[in-house]
Amino acid sequence: MYAVITTGGKQYRVSEGSVLRIEKLETEAGADIEFDQVLLVGQGEQIKVGTPFLDGGKVVATVQGHGKGDKVRIVKFRRRKHYLRQGNHRQPYTEVKITSIVGA
């Protein structure tokens, strides 16, 4: 069984037991969270699609931890103009493990 959920402005295809990194959520490690914005639930040949969300569908996950992604260098440069700006960015994330999928 798999589902497509939306969180943090992105869509993810998840199945039970899968671990994924999503946009940072303000929860502590070990807490359970529910995603109620389920777009699709499928099992074999049976697929249920919501308009836009599935009524009664939810995905339950456990927060495993928080962290920061890899460092990304940002360089703005204009040749012959004496212009150079440099910066860095590390995107925070929350790592969750999917425990159950409930389809309506």
Secondary structure, 3 states (H helix, E strand, C coil): CEEEEEECCEEEEEECCCEEEEECCCCCCCCEEEECCEEEEEECCEEEECCCCCCCCEEEEEEEEEEECCCEEEEEEECCCCEEEEEEECCEEEEEEEEEEECC
